Amino acid sequence: MVENILRQEFGSEDFQFKDITRGGRAFVFQVHFEGKDYVLRVCSQEQPIINNFKILKCLEGIGISPVPIQYNRWDDLHYSIESLLPGEHESHSDQNVPKLFQSG
C-alpha cells in the first residue's frame, strides 16, 4: 500500500521510507525522495488525519516539523503527505491540514 501511494504521488520508484508510527490510529512513515524528507500519514478515516497531530511529536526529536502539501485517497484509505521544515519543533498540521481538505 505505501509503495503504491508513493508511486502515485511522486511518479517514481526512487524513494525510501521507514515506519515511524508511535501509536494512534494512523500509520506514519518518514519518506526520502530526491534529497528531501516527507511524512506520509495514512488512516482509514478522514477525521483522524485532521485530529491526530500528537503522533507527529515523534518527529520533534529529530528537529523537523511537518507542513502538509498533499491530501488524497487510496482505495478506502485517506492520506496526507507533508514536507519537513528543518529546525522547527511545532507542528503546523493543525493549521494546514483543514485547508487541504477544503482545497482537495
The first five atom37 places (N, CA, C, CB, O) and aatype in JSON, in Angstrom:
{
  "aatype": [12, 19, 6, 2, 9, 10, 1, 5, 6, 13, 7, 15, 6, 3, 13, 5, 13, 11, 3, 9, 16, 1, 7, 7, 1, 0, 13, 19, 13, 5, 19, 8, 13, 6, 7, 11, 3, 18, 19, 10, 1, 19, 4, 15, 5, 6, 5, 14, 9, 9, 2, 2, 13, 11, 9, 10, 11, 4, 10, 6, 7, 9, 7, 9, 15, 14, 19, 14, 9, 5, 18, 2, 1, 17, 3, 3, 10, 8, 18, 15, 9, 6, 15, 10, 10, 14, 7, 6, 8, 6, 15, 8, 15, 3, 5, 2, 19, 14, 11, 10, 13, 5, 15, 7],
  "atom_mask": [
    [1, 1, 1, 1, 1],
    [1, 1, 1, 1, 1],
    [1, 1, 1, 1, 1],
    [1, 1, 1, 1, 1],
    [1, 1, 1, 1, 1],
    [1, 1, 1, 1, 1],
    [1, 1, 1, 1, 1],
    [1, 1, 1, 1, 1],
    [1, 1, 1, 1, 1],
    [1, 1, 1, 1, 1],
    [1, 1, 1, 0, 1],
    [1, 1, 1, 1, 1],
    [1, 1, 1, 1, 1],
    [1, 1, 1, 1, 1],
    [1, 1, 1, 1, 1],
    [1, 1, 1, 1, 1],
    [1, 1, 1, 1, 1],
    [1, 1, 1, 1, 1],
    [1, 1, 1, 1, 1],
    [1, 1, 1, 1, 1],
    [1, 1, 1, 1, 1],
    [1, 1, 1, 1, 1],
    [1, 1, 1, 0, 1],
    [1, 1, 1, 0, 1],
    [1, 1, 1, 1, 1],
    [1, 1, 1, 1, 1],
    [1, 1, 1, 1, 1],
    [1, 1, 1, 1, 1],
    [1, 1, 1, 1, 1],
    [1, 1, 1, 1, 1],
    [1, 1, 1, 1, 1],
    [1, 1, 1, 1, 1],
    [1, 1, 1, 1, 1],
    [1, 1, 1, 1, 1],
    [1, 1, 1, 0, 1],
    [1, 1, 1, 1, 1],
    [1, 1, 1, 1, 1],
    [1, 1, 1, 1, 1],
    [1, 1, 1, 1, 1],
    [1, 1, 1, 1, 1],
    [1, 1, 1, 1, 1],
    [1, 1, 1, 1, 1],
    [1, 1, 1, 1, 1],
    [1, 1, 1, 1, 1],
    [1, 1, 1, 1, 1],
    [1, 1, 1, 1, 1],
    [1, 1, 1, 1, 1],
    [1, 1, 1, 1, 1],
    [1, 1, 1, 1, 1],
    [1, 1, 1, 1, 1],
    [1, 1, 1, 1, 1],
    [1, 1, 1, 1, 1],
    [1, 1, 1, 1, 1],
    [1, 1, 1, 1, 1],
    [1, 1, 1, 1, 1],
    [1, 1, 1, 1, 1],
    [1, 1, 1, 1, 1],
    [1, 1, 1, 1, 1],
    [1, 1, 1, 1, 1],
    [1, 1, 1, 1, 1],
    [1, 1, 1, 0, 1],
    [1, 1, 1, 1, 1],
    [1, 1, 1, 0, 1],
    [1, 1, 1, 1, 1],
    [1, 1, 1, 1, 1],
    [1, 1, 1, 1, 1],
    [1, 1, 1, 1, 1],
    [1, 1, 1, 1, 1],
    [1, 1, 1, 1, 1],
    [1, 1, 1, 1, 1],
    [1, 1, 1, 1, 1],
    [1, 1, 1, 1, 1],
    [1, 1, 1, 1, 1],
    [1, 1, 1, 1, 1],
    [1, 1, 1, 1, 1],
    [1, 1, 1, 1, 1],
    [1, 1, 1, 1, 1],
    [1, 1, 1, 1, 1],
    [1, 1, 1, 1, 1],
    [1, 1, 1, 1, 1],
    [1, 1, 1, 1, 1],
    [1, 1, 1, 1, 1],
    [1, 1, 1, 1, 1],
    [1, 1, 1, 1, 1],
    [1, 1, 1, 1, 1],
    [1, 1, 1, 1, 1],
    [1, 1, 1, 0, 1],
    [1, 1, 1, 1, 1],
    [1, 1, 1, 1, 1],
    [1, 1, 1, 1, 1],
    [1, 1, 1, 1, 1],
    [1, 1, 1, 1, 1],
    [1, 1, 1, 1, 1],
    [1, 1, 1, 1, 1],
    [1, 1, 1, 1, 1],
    [1, 1, 1, 1, 1],
    [1, 1, 1, 1, 1],
    [1, 1, 1, 1, 1],
    [1, 1, 1, 1, 1],
    [1, 1, 1, 1, 1],
    [1, 1, 1, 1, 1],
    [1, 1, 1, 1, 1],
    [1, 1, 1, 1, 1],
    [1, 1, 1, 0, 1]
  ],
  "atom_positions": [
    [[0.82, -1.19, 0.0], [0.0, 0.0, 0.0], [0.86, 1.26, 0.0], [-0.93, -0.01, 1.2], [0.62, 2.16, -0.8]],
    [[1.86, 1.34, 0.87], [2.71, 2.53, 0.96], [3.43, 2.77, -0.37], [3.73, 2.39, 2.1], [3.48, 3.89, -0.86]],
    [[3.98, 1.7, -0.94], [4.67, 1.84, -2.22], [3.73, 2.37, -3.29], [5.26, 0.5, -2.65], [4.12, 3.21, -4.09]],
    [[2.5, 1.87, -3.32], [1.52, 2.33, -4.32], [1.2, 3.81, -4.16], [0.24, 1.51, -4.23], [1.14, 4.54, -5.15]],
    [[0.99, 4.24, -2.93], [0.69, 5.65, -2.67], [1.87, 6.53, -3.11], [0.38, 5.88, -1.18], [1.67, 7.53, -3.8]],
    [[3.08, 6.15, -2.72], [4.25, 6.96, -3.06], [4.51, 6.98, -4.56], [5.48, 6.44, -2.32], [4.87, 8.01, -5.11]],
    [[4.32, 5.85, -5.21], [4.47, 5.79, -6.68], [3.47, 6.73, -7.34], [4.27, 4.35, -7.2], [3.81, 7.45, -8.28]],
    [[2.23, 6.73, -6.85], [1.18, 7.59, -7.41], [1.53, 9.06, -7.21], [-0.18, 7.27, -6.76], [1.36, 9.87, -8.12]],
    [[2.0, 9.43, -6.03], [2.26, 10.83, -5.71], [3.55, 11.36, -6.33], [2.32, 11.02, -4.23], [3.58, 12.48, -6.84]],
    [[4.62, 10.56, -6.31], [5.91, 11.03, -6.78], [6.18, 10.65, -8.24], [7.0, 10.48, -5.91], [7.09, 11.2, -8.85]],
    [[5.4, 9.72, -8.79], [5.6, 9.32, -10.18], [6.92, 8.61, -10.41], [0.0, 0.0, 0.0], [7.46, 8.65, -11.52]],
    [[7.44, 7.97, -9.39], [8.73, 7.31, -9.47], [8.8, 6.23, -8.4], [9.89, 8.33, -9.3], [8.0, 6.22, -7.46]],
    [[9.76, 5.34, -8.56], [10.0, 4.33, -7.52], [11.29, 4.62, -6.77], [10.06, 2.93, -8.14], [11.76, 3.8, -5.98]],
    [[11.86, 5.78, -7.01], [13.14, 6.15, -6.41], [12.93, 6.85, -5.07], [13.94, 7.06, -7.36], [13.28, 8.02, -4.91]],
    [[12.35, 6.14, -4.12], [12.09, 6.69, -2.79], [12.46, 5.66, -1.74], [10.6, 7.11, -2.64], [12.54, 4.46, -2.01]],
    [[12.7, 6.15, -0.53], [12.94, 5.29, 0.62], [11.97, 5.72, 1.71], [14.43, 5.37, 1.11], [11.65, 6.9, 1.82]],
    [[11.51, 4.76, 2.51], [10.61, 5.12, 3.6], [10.83, 4.2, 4.79], [9.15, 5.06, 3.15], [11.3, 3.07, 4.65]],
    [[10.49, 4.72, 5.97], [10.53, 3.89, 7.17], [9.34, 4.22, 8.04], [11.86, 4.09, 7.96], [8.86, 5.36, 8.05]],
    [[8.86, 3.24, 8.75], [7.71, 3.38, 9.64], [8.15, 4.09, 10.91], [7.08, 1.99, 9.97], [9.06, 3.64, 11.59]],
    [[7.5, 5.21, 11.22], [7.81, 5.94, 12.45], [6.57, 6.05, 13.34], [8.36, 7.35, 12.13], [6.5, 6.94, 14.19]],
    [[5.61, 5.16, 13.14], [4.37, 5.18, 13.91], [4.66, 4.99, 15.39], [3.41, 4.11, 13.42], [5.45, 4.13, 15.77]],
    [[4.02, 5.81, 16.22], [4.17, 5.69, 17.67], [2.79, 5.59, 18.3], [4.96, 6.9, 18.26], [2.48, 6.36, 19.21]],
    [[1.97, 4.68, 17.86], [0.63, 4.53, 18.41], [-0.38, 5.36, 17.65], [0.0, 0.0, 0.0], [-0.04, 6.0, 16.65]],
    [[-1.6, 5.36, 18.12], [-2.65, 6.1, 17.44], [-3.28, 5.26, 16.34], [0.0, 0.0, 0.0], [-2.92, 4.11, 16.13]],
    [[-4.23, 5.87, 15.65], [-4.96, 5.13, 14.62], [-4.4, 5.36, 13.22], [-6.4, 5.5, 14.65], [-4.88, 4.74, 12.27]],
    [[-3.42, 6.22, 13.07], [-2.84, 6.48, 11.76], [-1.5, 5.76, 11.66], [-2.66, 8.0, 11.53], [-0.81, 5.54, 12.65]],
    [[-1.14, 5.41, 10.43], [0.19, 4.89, 10.14], [1.03, 6.07, 9.67], [0.16, 3.72, 9.07], [0.57, 6.85, 8.83]],
    [[2.24, 6.2, 10.19], [3.08, 7.34, 9.85], [4.42, 6.83, 9.33], [3.28, 8.28, 11.09], [5.06, 5.97, 9.95]],
    [[4.84, 7.38, 8.19], [6.09, 6.97, 7.56], [6.93, 8.2, 7.25], [5.83, 6.15, 6.28], [6.4, 9.22, 6.82]],
    [[8.23, 8.1, 7.47], [9.15, 9.13, 7.0], [9.62, 8.69, 5.62], [10.36, 9.35, 8.0], [10.07, 7.56, 5.45]],
    [[9.53, 9.59, 4.65], [9.84, 9.28, 3.25], [10.98, 10.17, 2.78], [8.58, 9.46, 2.34], [11.0, 11.37, 3.07]],
    [[11.93, 9.59, 2.06], [13.02, 10.36, 1.46], [12.91, 10.21, -0.06], [14.43, 9.87, 1.98], [12.89, 9.1, -0.59]],
    [[12.84, 11.36, -0.76], [12.7, 11.35, -2.22], [13.41, 12.57, -2.79], [11.2, 11.34, -2.65], [13.14, 13.7, -2.39]],
    [[14.32, 12.33, -3.73], [15.07, 13.39, -4.41], [15.7, 14.38, -3.43], [14.15, 14.14, -5.37], [15.6, 15.6, -3.62]],
    [[16.33, 13.86, -2.4], [17.06, 14.69, -1.46], [16.22, 15.41, -0.43], [0.0, 0.0, 0.0], [16.75, 16.19, 0.37]],
    [[14.92, 15.18, -0.42], [14.03, 15.84, 0.54], [13.32, 14.8, 1.4], [13.0, 16.74, -0.18], [13.14, 13.66, 0.98]],
    [[12.93, 15.22, 2.6], [12.2, 14.34, 3.51], [10.74, 14.76, 3.6], [12.83, 14.34, 4.9], [10.42, 15.95, 3.57]],
    [[9.87, 13.76, 3.7], [8.44, 13.98, 3.79], [7.87, 13.06, 4.86], [7.74, 13.72, 2.42], [8.52, 12.11, 5.29]],
    [[6.66, 13.37, 5.29], [5.91, 12.48, 6.18], [4.66, 12.04, 5.44], [5.56, 13.19, 7.54], [3.94, 12.87, 4.89]],
    [[4.41, 10.74, 5.43], [3.18, 10.17, 4.87], [2.37, 9.65, 6.04], [3.48, 9.03, 3.83], [2.83, 8.81, 6.8]],
    [[1.14, 10.16, 6.19], [0.22, 9.66, 7.22], [-0.96, 9.01, 6.51], [-0.26, 10.82, 8.17], [-1.55, 9.59, 5.6]],
    [[-1.31, 7.79, 6.94], [-2.38, 7.02, 6.32], [-3.36, 6.59, 7.41], [-1.82, 5.79, 5.56], [-2.94, 6.14, 8.48]],
    [[-4.66, 6.73, 7.13], [-5.68, 6.34, 8.09], [-6.92, 5.88, 7.34], [-6.02, 7.52, 9.05], [-7.14, 6.28, 6.2]],
    [[-7.72, 5.05, 7.98], [-8.93, 4.55, 7.33], [-10.07, 5.55, 7.39], [-9.37, 3.25, 7.98], [-11.08, 5.37, 6.71]],
    [[-9.93, 6.59, 8.18], [-10.98, 7.61, 8.29], [-10.37, 8.98, 8.06], [-11.68, 7.54, 9.67], [-9.21, 9.22, 8.38]],
    [[-11.18, 9.88, 7.51], [-10.7, 11.22, 7.23], [-10.43, 12.01, 8.51], [-11.71, 11.95, 6.37], [-9.41, 12.69, 8.61]],
    [[-11.32, 11.94, 9.46], [-11.23, 12.78, 10.66], [-9.96, 12.56, 11.48], [-12.42, 12.53, 11.53], [-9.37, 13.55, 11.93]],
    [[-9.49, 11.32, 11.7], [-8.25, 11.17, 12.47], [-7.04, 11.82, 11.8], [-7.97, 9.72, 12.7], [-6.11, 12.22, 12.5]],
    [[-7.03, 11.92, 10.48], [-5.92, 12.6, 9.82], [-5.88, 14.05, 10.28], [-6.06, 12.52, 8.26], [-4.8, 14.6, 10.5]],
    [[-7.04, 14.67, 10.43], [-7.09, 16.06, 10.88], [-6.76, 16.17, 12.36], [-8.48, 16.66, 10.61], [-6.01, 17.07, 12.76]],
    [[-7.28, 15.28, 13.17], [-7.2, 15.45, 14.63], [-6.01, 14.79, 15.31], [-8.43, 14.93, 15.23], [-5.7, 15.14, 16.45]],
    [[-5.34, 13.87, 14.67], [-4.31, 13.09, 15.35], [-2.92, 13.7, 15.15], [-4.33, 11.65, 14.85], [-2.06, 13.07, 14.54]],
    [[-2.7, 14.9, 15.65], [-1.41, 15.55, 15.47], [-0.39, 15.13, 16.51], [-1.58, 17.05, 15.51], [0.81, 15.35, 16.33]],
    [[-0.85, 14.52, 17.61], [0.07, 14.09, 18.65], [1.06, 13.06, 18.12], [-0.69, 13.51, 19.84], [2.19, 12.97, 18.6]],
    [[0.64, 12.29, 17.12], [1.51, 11.25, 16.59], [2.75, 11.86, 15.94], [0.76, 10.39, 15.57], [3.77, 11.2, 15.8]],
    [[2.65, 13.12, 15.53], [3.79, 13.77, 14.88], [4.85, 14.23, 15.87], [3.31, 14.95, 14.07], [5.93, 14.65, 15.46]],
    [[4.56, 14.15, 17.16], [5.54, 14.57, 18.16], [6.8, 13.71, 18.12], [4.93, 14.52, 19.56], [7.85, 14.14, 18.58]],
    [[6.7, 12.51, 17.57], [7.88, 11.65, 17.47], [8.92, 12.28, 16.55], [7.5, 10.26, 16.96], [10.09, 11.9, 16.6]],
    [[8.52, 13.24, 15.71], [9.46, 13.89, 14.81], [10.24, 15.0, 15.49], [8.74, 14.44, 13.62], [11.3, 15.4, 14.99]],
    [[9.74, 15.51, 16.6], [10.39, 16.65, 17.24], [11.81, 16.34, 17.67], [9.58, 17.1, 18.44], [12.67, 17.22, 17.68]],
    [[12.07, 15.1, 18.03], [13.4, 14.72, 18.47], [14.45, 14.81, 17.38], [0.0, 0.0, 0.0], [15.64, 14.88, 17.67]],
    [[14.02, 14.8, 16.11], [14.99, 14.89, 15.03], [14.98, 16.27, 14.39], [14.71, 13.83, 13.97], [15.55, 16.47, 13.31]],
    [[14.34, 17.24, 15.05], [14.45, 18.64, 14.65], [13.75, 19.01, 13.37], [0.0, 0.0, 0.0], [14.24, 19.86, 12.63]],
    [[12.61, 18.41, 13.08], [11.87, 18.75, 11.88], [10.4, 18.95, 12.21], [12.03, 17.67, 10.81], [9.9, 18.42, 13.2]],
    [[9.72, 19.7, 11.38], [8.31, 19.97, 11.6], [7.55, 19.73, 10.3], [8.08, 21.42, 12.11], [7.92, 20.3, 9.27]],
    [[6.5, 18.92, 10.31], [5.77, 18.64, 9.08], [4.83, 19.77, 8.67], [4.98, 17.37, 9.23], [4.17, 20.37, 9.52]],
    [[4.79, 20.06, 7.39], [3.87, 21.03, 6.81], [3.13, 20.32, 5.67], [4.62, 22.32, 6.3], [3.76, 19.95, 4.68]],
    [[1.81, 20.12, 5.78], [1.08, 19.37, 4.76], [1.17, 20.02, 3.38], [-0.37, 19.24, 5.16], [1.04, 21.24, 3.24]],
    [[1.39, 19.19, 2.36], [1.41, 19.68, 1.0], [0.44, 18.93, 0.09], [2.81, 19.58, 0.44], [0.16, 19.39, -1.02]],
    [[-0.08, 17.78, 0.53], [-0.96, 17.0, -0.33], [-1.88, 16.13, 0.52], [-0.14, 16.13, -1.31], [-1.44, 15.52, 1.49]],
    [[-3.15, 16.08, 0.14], [-4.1, 15.16, 0.77], [-4.79, 14.4, -0.36], [-5.14, 15.92, 1.68], [-5.14, 14.99, -1.38]],
    [[-5.01, 13.09, -0.17], [-5.65, 12.3, -1.21], [-6.2, 11.02, -0.59], [-4.65, 11.97, -2.36], [-6.15, 10.83, 0.62]],
    [[-6.72, 10.14, -1.45], [-7.23, 8.83, -1.01], [-6.63, 7.74, -1.87], [-8.78, 8.78, -1.09], [-6.33, 7.94, -3.04]],
    [[-6.46, 6.56, -1.25], [-6.05, 5.36, -1.96], [-7.02, 4.27, -1.53], [-4.53, 4.96, -1.66], [-7.02, 3.86, -0.37]],
    [[-7.85, 3.81, -2.45], [-8.93, 2.89, -2.14], [-9.77, 3.48, -1.0], [-8.37, 1.48, -1.75], [-10.33, 4.56, -1.14]],
    [[-9.86, 2.78, 0.13], [-10.65, 3.27, 1.26], [-9.82, 4.01, 2.3], [-11.37, 2.12, 1.92], [-10.3, 4.29, 3.4]],
    [[-8.57, 4.32, 1.97], [-7.68, 4.97, 2.93], [-7.5, 6.45, 2.6], [-6.32, 4.27, 2.95], [-7.46, 6.83, 1.43]],
    [[-7.39, 7.26, 3.63], [-7.09, 8.68, 3.49], [-5.62, 8.87, 3.84], [-8.02, 9.57, 4.41], [-5.11, 8.21, 4.74]],
    [[-4.95, 9.78, 3.13], [-3.56, 10.03, 3.48], [-3.19, 11.48, 3.23], [-2.64, 9.1, 2.7], [-3.81, 12.17, 2.43]],
    [[-2.16, 11.91, 3.93], [-1.57, 13.22, 3.68], [-0.06, 13.03, 3.54], [-1.91, 14.23, 4.82], [0.54, 12.18, 4.2]],
    [[0.52, 13.84, 2.67], [1.97, 13.89, 2.53], [2.39, 15.27, 2.99], [2.44, 13.59, 1.04], [1.82, 16.28, 2.57]],
    [[3.4, 15.31, 3.85], [3.82, 16.57, 4.43], [5.31, 16.78, 4.2], [3.5, 16.61, 5.93], [6.11, 15.85, 4.35]],
    [[5.68, 17.99, 3.84], [7.1, 18.32, 3.74], [7.61, 18.62, 5.14], [7.33, 19.53, 2.78], [6.83, 18.78, 6.08]],
    [[8.91, 18.7, 5.27], [9.51, 18.91, 6.59], [10.34, 20.18, 6.6], [10.38, 17.71, 6.98], [11.15, 20.42, 5.71]],
    [[10.12, 21.0, 7.61], [10.9, 22.22, 7.79], [11.99, 21.94, 8.82], [10.01, 23.41, 8.21], [11.67, 21.54, 9.94]],
    [[13.25, 22.15, 8.49], [14.31, 21.87, 9.45], [14.31, 22.88, 10.59], [15.67, 21.88, 8.76], [13.98, 24.05, 10.4]],
    [[14.67, 22.39, 11.77], [14.89, 23.26, 12.9], [13.66, 23.72, 13.65], [0.0, 0.0, 0.0], [13.78, 24.45, 14.63]],
    [[12.47, 23.32, 13.23], [11.27, 23.73, 13.93], [10.72, 22.55, 14.73], [10.2, 24.27, 12.94], [10.85, 21.4, 14.31]],
    [[10.12, 22.85, 15.86], [9.62, 21.78, 16.73], [8.12, 21.85, 16.95], [10.33, 21.84, 18.05], [7.59, 21.1, 17.76]],
    [[7.44, 22.73, 16.25], [5.99, 22.8, 16.37], [5.36, 22.28, 15.09], [5.52, 24.25, 16.68], [5.82, 22.59, 13.99]],
    [[4.31, 21.51, 15.24], [3.59, 21.01, 14.07], [2.7, 22.11, 13.5], [2.75, 19.76, 14.43], [1.99, 22.79, 14.24]],
    [[2.75, 22.26, 12.2], [1.86, 23.21, 11.52], [0.59, 22.51, 11.05], [2.59, 23.86, 10.33], [-0.29, 23.15, 10.47]],
    [[0.48, 21.22, 11.29], [-0.61, 20.43, 10.74], [-1.98, 20.91, 11.2], [-0.44, 18.99, 11.11], [-2.93, 20.91, 10.41]],
    [[-2.09, 21.32, 12.46], [-3.4, 21.71, 12.96], [-3.93, 22.94, 12.22], [-3.33, 21.99, 14.45], [-5.14, 23.16, 12.19]],
    [[-3.05, 23.73, 11.63], [-3.48, 24.89, 10.85], [-3.68, 24.54, 9.38], [-2.46, 26.01, 10.98], [-4.59, 25.06, 8.74]],
    [[-2.83, 23.67, 8.84], [-2.79, 23.47, 7.4], [-3.6, 22.3, 6.87], [-1.41, 23.31, 6.98], [-4.09, 22.35, 5.74]],
    [[-3.74, 21.22, 7.65], [-4.48, 20.07, 7.13], [-5.93, 20.41, 6.81], [-4.44, 18.93, 8.14], [-6.41, 20.0, 5.75]],
    [[-6.66, 21.15, 7.66], [-8.03, 21.51, 7.27], [-8.1, 22.28, 5.95], [-8.69, 22.33, 8.36], [-9.07, 22.14, 5.21]],
    [[-7.08, 23.09, 5.65], [-7.04, 23.81, 4.38], [-6.92, 22.84, 3.21], [-5.88, 24.82, 4.36], [-7.48, 23.07, 2.14]],
    [[-6.16, 21.75, 3.42], [-6.02, 20.75, 2.36], [-7.36, 20.1, 2.04], [-5.0, 19.69, 2.76], [-7.66, 19.84, 0.88]],
    [[-8.17, 19.85, 3.06], [-9.47, 19.23, 2.84], [-10.38, 20.16, 2.06], [-10.11, 18.84, 4.17], [-11.17, 19.71, 1.23]],
    [[-10.29, 21.46, 2.32], [-11.12, 22.42, 1.61], [-10.7, 22.53, 0.15], [-11.06, 23.78, 2.28], [-11.55, 22.69, -0.73]],
    [[-9.39, 22.45, -0.12], [-8.91, 22.61, -1.49], [-8.92, 21.3, -2.25], [-7.52, 23.19, -1.49], [-8.91, 21.3, -3.48]],
    [[-8.94, 20.15, -1.53], [-8.84, 18.84, -2.16], [-10.12, 18.34, -2.57], [0.0, 0.0, 0.0], [-10.21, 17.24, -3.13]]
  ]
}
